[in-house]
Structure formats: C-alpha cells, structure tokens
Amino acid sequence: MTDLMTLQKVLDIRFKDPSLLQQALIHSSYTNENPDTAPVPNERLEFLGDAVLGTIIAEKLYQLLPDATEGELTRLRAALVRRTTLYRLARTIGLSEYLYLGRGEEASGGRHKSNNLAGAMEAVIAAIFLDRGFSAATDFVLCLFDTDLKESARKGAGIDYKSQLQQLTQSRQQETPAYRIVQASGSSHDPLFTAEVFIGDTILGRGCGKSKKLAEAEAAHSALEQLE
C-alpha cells in the first residue's frame, strides 16, 4: 500500500483526513479491480483540482503582470496549467511512486503516463483544498509552480510557444516543426495573418495574428494543445 505519511512529508502537508489524499491517488483501473476497497477513483477530485489550480494561477498572474491583457493572461495561464507542466511537476515530487493502479495499467507503464500523473497532481491539489482550505492549497501551488511563475513573469505575454513545440516534437519524433503563412487579409494598417505549423505533410496547428510572428506563435500554441 502507498505510504501516505511519506507523501505528506514530501508535500509538506499534514492531512486531517488522509483518506482524501489516498483517493487523489486512485486510478480508475484500480477501482475497477478493487470496487469494495477503493470504490471511488480520483476523477472527481481531478475535476475540482483543475478549477482550484486555474483560479490560483490566474490570481497570481493578475498580480505579477498588471499590464497584461485578458488574452495574454489567458494564454499564460493555459501554458502553466497544461498537462505537460503538471506531468513534469508531478515527476519532480516523485508522485508516480504513490499511485494506485490496476494490474493492467501498471503493466502498460501507467505509473509514468503523462495523463495519469497530471490528473493525480490536480487531484492532490483538490484534496489539499478540501482538507486544509484554499489558503493551504494556494501556498502549495505557488511553491510548486514557483520557478514556472517566475519564468512566465519574466517572459510576460511573449511566452515562447514555438520553442516549447520544438522541444516537444524533437523529444517525441526527433523532428523540427516548420511554419508557413497560408493567408493574409485586411489592410496594411490592420493586417491579419493565418499560419500553419507542420511536420512533413501533417498539419499540427493553425493560428491567426496581427503579424506573421504572432500568427506562427498562435499556430504553435494550437499544436501544443492538440499534442498534449
């Protein structure tokens, strides 16, 4: 069984009700094989954790970037709370060691699947929120995301989706994405460009912007969302 005391030390959170933390770690495959001892998987907690995380990150970005527009803040928040970020942070705290998985999911490498770890990370945030309140959840999230938040504040609205996409495709496919402008409309004073990003003959994403650079960045952002 998972050592919840050790995990609480890792999280630096002492739960009043450790069963909430345990539930946050239960994958649906484990529930399917153990319906009597683990009747509820972490999916509802994952749903709540996503909302809690989004609120905390949104508030912090609002404070850090007083001049950013709504659209810029939305893009920054999406970049911070996306699955790849949650997966990476879950790995940094060794969350994979504590998951409850069914035998089939375990055998298929489920302990290291990005969706399982990202979902569990959201569920843990929800468990902290329910057990210790919003303030404790905020402290935990801001500590966990500290480096990423500082990097976002440094880059501001100029977050580099193209570099992120290149890192992702090179790690998965050992290929570098290419871009092309497929449409230009509007006047010279108010242009609108549409860009596509692709690998080989496969289009990964499409985006629009007031400049070619912004259109390519939006295409990369769209591709990241699809790939993740």
C-alpha positions in Angstrom: 0.0 0.0 0.0 1.0 3.6 -0.6 2.9 5.2 2.3 0.7 8.2 2.8 2.9 9.5 5.7 5.9 9.7 3.5 4.0 11.5 0.8 2.6 14.0 3.3 6.2 14.9 4.2 7.1 15.3 0.5 4.1 17.6 0.1 4.8 19.3 3.4 1.1 19.0 4.2 -0.3 17.1 7.2 -3.8 15.9 6.3 -6.6 16.0 8.8 -8.3 13.3 6.7 -5.7 11.2 4.9 -8.4 9.3 3.0 -8.7 12.4 0.8 -5.1 12.1 -0.2 -5.5 8.4 -0.8 -8.5 9.0 -3.0 -6.5 11.5 -5.1 -4.1 8.7 -6.0 -6.6 6.1 -7.0 -6.7 5.5 -10.8 -10.0 4.2 -12.3 -8.2 0.9 -13.2 -7.6 0.2 -9.5 -11.2 0.9 -8.7 -12.3 -1.5 -11.4 -10.2 -4.3 -9.9 -10.9 -3.3 -6.2 -14.5 -2.0 -6.1 -15.0 -2.9 -2.5 -11.9 -1.4 -1.0 -11.5 1.6 -3.5 -15.0 2.4 -4.8 -14.2 6.0 -5.8 -11.4 6.9 -8.3 -9.7 10.3 -8.4 -11.6 11.7 -11.3 -14.0 14.0 -9.4 -11.0 15.3 -7.4 -9.2 15.9 -10.7 -12.1 18.0 -11.9 -12.1 20.1 -8.8 -8.3 20.4 -8.7 -8.3 21.7 -12.3 -10.6 24.6 -11.2 -8.7 25.3 -8.0 -5.4 25.3 -9.8 -6.7 27.6 -12.5 -8.0 30.1 -10.0 -4.8 30.2 -8.0 -2.6 30.6 -11.1 -4.9 33.2 -12.6 -4.8 35.4 -9.5 -1.0 35.2 -9.3 -0.6 36.1 -12.9 -3.0 39.0 -12.4 -0.8 40.3 -9.6 2.5 39.6 -11.4 1.5 41.2 -14.7 -0.6 44.3 -14.1 -0.2 45.5 -17.7 -1.1 42.2 -19.4 -4.4 42.0 -21.4 -7.1 39.4 -20.8 -5.9 37.4 -23.8 -2.3 37.5 -22.7 -3.2 36.3 -19.2 -5.4 33.6 -20.6 -2.5 32.3 -22.8 -0.1 32.4 -19.9 -2.4 30.5 -17.6 -3.1 27.9 -20.2 0.6 27.4 -20.7 1.2 26.9 -16.9 -1.7 24.5 -16.1 -1.4 22.3 -19.2 -0.8 18.6 -18.9 2.9 18.7 -19.7 3.6 21.1 -16.9 1.6 19.1 -14.4 3.3 15.9 -15.6 6.7 17.4 -15.1 6.0 18.8 -11.7 4.4 15.5 -10.6 7.6 13.8 -11.6 9.8 16.2 -9.6 8.0 15.3 -6.4 8.0 11.6 -7.2 4.2 11.3 -7.4 4.4 8.2 -9.6 5.6 6.1 -6.7 2.3 6.6 -4.8 -0.3 5.9 -7.5 -2.9 3.1 -7.0 -3.1 1.4 -10.4 -4.8 -1.8 -11.7 -2.6 -4.6 -12.8 -3.2 -4.0 -16.5 -2.5 -0.3 -16.2 0.7 -1.0 -14.2 1.9 -3.5 -16.7 1.4 -1.0 -19.6 3.6 1.7 -17.9 0.7 3.6 -16.4 2.8 4.8 -13.5 4.7 7.0 -15.9 1.9 8.1 -18.3 1.5 11.8 -18.5 -2.3 11.8 -18.2 -2.2 9.6 -15.1 0.4 11.8 -13.4 -1.1 15.1 -14.4 -4.5 14.0 -13.3 -3.2 12.8 -10.0 -1.4 16.1 -9.5 -4.7 18.0 -10.0 -6.5 15.6 -7.6 -3.9 16.1 -4.9 -4.4 19.9 -5.2 -8.1 19.3 -4.7 -7.5 17.1 -1.7 -5.4 19.8 -0.1 -8.1 22.3 -0.8 -10.9 20.2 0.7 -8.8 19.1 3.7 -6.9 22.3 4.6 -8.7 25.1 2.7 -7.9 27.5 -0.1 -5.1 29.2 1.7 -3.1 25.9 2.1 -3.9 24.9 -1.5 -2.6 28.3 -2.6 0.6 28.0 -0.6 1.2 24.5 -2.1 0.5 25.5 -5.7 2.6 28.7 -5.6 5.6 26.8 -4.1 5.2 24.0 -6.7 4.9 26.4 -9.6 7.4 29.0 -8.3 10.0 28.6 -11.0 7.4 28.4 -13.8 5.6 31.5 -12.5 8.9 33.5 -12.3 9.7 32.4 -15.9 6.2 33.5 -17.1 6.6 36.8 -15.3 10.0 37.3 -16.9 8.7 36.5 -20.4 5.4 38.1 -19.9 3.0 37.9 -22.8 5.8 36.9 -25.1 5.8 33.3 -23.9 7.6 31.2 -26.5 5.2 28.6 -27.8 7.4 27.9 -30.8 10.3 26.8 -28.6 8.0 24.7 -26.4 6.6 23.0 -29.5 10.0 22.4 -30.9 11.2 20.8 -27.7 8.1 18.6 -27.6 8.3 17.4 -31.2 12.1 16.8 -31.0 11.6 14.7 -27.9 8.8 12.7 -29.4 9.5 12.5 -33.1 13.1 13.8 -33.4 11.8 16.3 -35.9 11.6 20.1 -36.0 8.3 21.8 -37.0 8.1 24.2 -39.9 5.7 27.2 -40.5 4.0 28.7 -43.4 1.7 31.7 -43.9 -1.4 30.4 -45.7 -3.5 33.6 -45.7 -3.0 37.4 -45.4 -6.0 39.6 -45.2 -7.1 43.1 -44.0 -5.5 46.4 -44.8 -1.9 47.5 -44.4 -2.9 49.3 -41.2 -4.8 46.3 -39.8 -3.5 43.1 -41.3 -4.4 39.6 -40.2 -2.2 36.6 -41.0 -3.0 32.9 -40.8 -0.2 30.5 -40.2 0.1 26.7 -40.1 2.7 24.6 -38.4 3.5 21.2 -39.7 5.9 18.2 -39.7 6.2 16.5 -43.1 2.7 16.5 -44.6 0.9 16.6 -41.2 -0.5 20.0 -40.0 -0.2 20.2 -36.3 -2.0 23.5 -35.7 -3.2 26.8 -37.2 -3.3 30.3 -35.7 -4.0 33.9 -36.6 -2.3 37.2 -35.6 -1.7 40.8 -36.5 1.8 39.8 -37.6 3.4 36.7 -39.1 5.3 36.1 -35.9 2.1 36.3 -33.8 0.3 34.0 -36.2 3.1 31.4 -36.0 3.1 31.6 -32.2 -0.7 31.0 -32.1 -0.3 28.1 -34.5 2.4 26.6 -32.2 0.0 27.2 -29.2 -2.8 25.4 -31.0 -0.4 22.5 -31.9 0.7 22.2 -28.2 -2.9 22.0 -27.1 -3.6 19.2 -29.6 -0.5 17.2 -28.9 -1.0 17.4 -25.1 
